[in-house]
Amino acid sequence: MSIRQDIKAGLERDPATKSALELILTSPGLHAIWVYRFAHRLWKLKLRILSRMVSNYAKFWTAIEIHPGAQIGKRLVIDHGVGVVIGETAVIGDDVLIYHGVTLGGKTLDPVKRHPTVGNNVIIGAGAKLIGNITIGDNCAIGSNAVVTKDMTDGTVAVGVNARLLPMVGEDLWVI
């Protein structure tokens, strides 16, 4: 994972940040991702307690909780970030944008894949909750405060509580 790619993605998707230096010094989402990567390496080395301790350090400083067992692709941007929770068996593709208050949560206590799988080029609006072992296809958008408990096919938009799936229409999906 490239630090340069992270910085470029952050600058492209956060119009409030004007420079790479500003992003590096002030973005809790970027800090959480960088610490997650270190914790994830420790997790893969079976250093579970140490990886969880590193993860908790990031949670304390960023208010973003990313379990070190989660699998995260390239160029994830977490904008604002406070209250984001990404569970242990979550899988996130490339070029995903997550806003504050988002949960990728589990639905069972059984030791199985219990968190969402998110495809590539997905936008997840503030406060959205993705619950259970569901799959979110590529090029999807999830509206603010939507609750998604079922799979989403490529190119759909989820809105509302017990989200309704709609066809993706138009290029300006920031108005969801």
C-alpha positions as CSV (number, residue, x, y, z in Angstrom):
1,M,0.0,0.0,0.0
2,S,1.5,3.3,-1.1
3,I,1.6,6.3,1.2
4,R,1.6,8.5,-1.9
5,Q,-1.6,6.8,-3.1
6,D,-3.3,7.4,0.2
7,I,-2.3,11.1,0.2
8,K,-3.5,11.5,-3.4
9,A,-6.8,9.8,-2.7
10,G,-7.4,11.9,0.4
11,L,-6.7,15.1,-1.5
12,E,-9.0,14.1,-4.4
13,R,-11.9,13.1,-2.1
14,D,-11.7,15.8,0.6
15,P,-12.2,19.3,-0.9
16,A,-11.7,20.9,2.5
17,T,-8.0,19.7,2.7
18,K,-5.8,22.0,0.6
19,S,-2.3,20.3,0.8
20,A,-0.6,17.0,1.4
21,L,1.0,18.5,4.5
22,E,-2.4,19.5,5.9
23,L,-3.7,16.0,5.2
24,I,-0.8,14.2,6.8
25,L,-0.9,16.4,9.9
26,T,-4.7,16.6,10.5
27,S,-6.5,13.6,9.0
28,P,-7.7,11.1,11.6
29,G,-8.9,8.8,8.9
30,L,-5.5,8.7,7.3
31,H,-3.8,8.1,10.6
32,A,-6.3,5.3,11.5
33,I,-5.6,3.6,8.1
34,W,-1.8,3.8,8.6
35,V,-1.9,2.4,12.1
36,Y,-4.4,-0.3,10.9
37,R,-1.9,-1.4,8.3
38,F,0.8,-1.9,11.0
39,A,-1.7,-3.7,13.3
40,H,-2.9,-5.9,10.4
41,R,0.7,-7.0,9.8
42,L,1.0,-8.0,13.4
43,W,-2.4,-9.8,13.2
44,K,-1.1,-11.8,10.2
45,L,2.0,-12.8,12.2
46,K,-0.4,-14.2,14.9
47,L,0.6,-11.5,17.4
48,R,-3.1,-11.0,18.2
49,I,-2.9,-9.2,21.5
50,L,-0.2,-6.8,20.3
51,S,-2.2,-6.0,17.2
52,R,-5.3,-5.3,19.3
53,M,-3.2,-3.0,21.5
54,V,-2.0,-1.1,18.5
55,S,-5.5,-0.9,17.2
56,N,-6.7,0.5,20.5
57,Y,-4.0,3.1,20.3
58,A,-5.4,4.3,17.0
59,K,-9.0,4.2,18.3
60,F,-8.0,6.4,21.3
61,W,-6.3,9.0,19.1
62,T,-8.7,9.0,16.1
63,A,-12.1,7.8,17.4
64,I,-12.0,5.3,14.5
65,E,-12.0,1.6,15.3
66,I,-10.6,-0.7,12.7
67,H,-10.2,-4.3,13.8
68,P,-6.7,-5.5,12.8
69,G,-8.3,-8.7,11.3
70,A,-10.3,-6.7,8.7
71,Q,-9.1,-6.7,5.1
72,I,-8.8,-3.3,3.5
73,G,-7.9,-2.5,-0.1
74,K,-6.1,0.4,-1.6
75,R,-7.0,4.1,-1.3
76,L,-9.6,3.9,1.4
77,V,-10.6,7.4,2.5
78,I,-12.3,7.9,5.8
79,D,-13.6,11.5,5.9
80,H,-14.2,13.1,9.3
81,G,-14.1,9.6,10.7
82,V,-15.4,9.9,14.3
83,G,-17.5,6.9,15.2
84,V,-16.4,4.6,12.3
85,V,-16.3,1.0,13.3
86,I,-15.0,-1.8,11.0
87,G,-15.3,-5.3,12.3
88,E,-12.9,-8.2,12.3
89,T,-14.1,-10.1,9.2
90,A,-15.0,-7.0,7.1
91,V,-13.5,-6.8,3.7
92,I,-13.2,-3.5,1.9
93,G,-12.2,-3.1,-1.8
94,D,-10.3,-0.3,-3.5
95,D,-11.3,3.3,-3.8
96,V,-13.9,3.3,-1.0
97,L,-15.1,6.5,0.7
98,I,-16.5,6.2,4.2
99,Y,-18.0,9.1,6.1
100,H,-18.3,9.5,9.9
101,G,-20.5,7.3,12.1
102,V,-20.4,4.3,9.7
103,T,-20.5,0.8,11.1
104,L,-19.5,-2.4,9.3
105,G,-20.9,-4.7,12.0
106,G,-21.6,-8.3,12.7
107,K,-24.9,-10.1,13.2
108,T,-23.7,-13.2,15.0
109,L,-21.3,-14.2,17.8
110,D,-20.3,-17.4,16.0
111,P,-16.6,-17.5,14.8
112,V,-17.5,-17.2,11.1
113,K,-17.4,-14.5,8.4
114,R,-19.9,-12.1,10.1
115,H,-19.1,-8.6,8.7
116,P,-19.8,-7.0,5.3
117,T,-17.8,-7.3,2.2
118,V,-17.7,-4.0,0.3
119,G,-16.7,-3.8,-3.3
120,N,-14.7,-1.2,-5.2
121,N,-15.6,2.4,-5.8
122,V,-18.3,2.5,-3.0
123,I,-19.4,5.6,-1.1
124,I,-20.8,5.0,2.4
125,G,-22.7,8.0,3.8
126,A,-22.5,9.3,7.3
127,G,-24.2,7.2,9.9
128,A,-24.8,4.2,7.6
129,K,-24.9,0.8,9.1
130,L,-24.0,-2.3,7.1
131,I,-24.8,-5.4,9.2
132,G,-24.0,-9.0,8.8
133,N,-22.2,-11.1,6.2
134,I,-23.5,-9.2,3.2
135,T,-21.9,-8.2,0.0
136,I,-22.0,-4.6,-1.4
137,G,-21.2,-4.7,-5.1
138,D,-18.9,-2.4,-7.0
139,N,-19.9,1.2,-7.8
140,C,-22.6,1.4,-5.1
141,A,-23.6,4.3,-2.9
142,I,-25.2,4.0,0.5
143,G,-27.1,7.0,1.8
144,S,-26.6,8.7,5.2
145,N,-28.1,6.7,8.0
146,A,-29.2,3.8,5.8
147,V,-29.3,0.4,7.4
148,V,-28.3,-2.3,5.0
149,T,-28.8,-5.9,5.9
150,K,-29.1,-7.5,2.4
151,D,-26.7,-7.8,-0.5
152,M,-26.4,-5.0,-3.0
153,T,-25.8,-5.7,-6.7
154,D,-23.3,-3.6,-8.6
155,G,-24.4,0.0,-9.3
156,T,-27.2,0.3,-6.8
157,V,-28.0,2.9,-4.2
158,A,-29.3,2.1,-0.7
159,V,-31.4,4.6,1.2
160,G,-33.5,4.5,4.3
161,V,-33.8,2.2,7.3
162,N,-34.1,-1.3,6.1
163,A,-32.6,0.2,3.0
164,R,-34.4,0.0,-0.4
165,L,-32.2,-0.7,-3.4
166,L,-32.5,1.6,-6.4
167,P,-30.8,1.6,-9.7
168,M,-27.7,3.8,-9.9
169,V,-28.7,6.9,-11.9
170,G,-26.5,9.8,-13.0
171,E,-23.0,10.8,-12.1
172,D,-23.7,13.2,-9.1
173,L,-24.3,10.7,-6.3
174,W,-23.0,13.1,-3.6
175,V,-26.6,14.3,-3.2
176,I,-27.8,11.0,-1.7
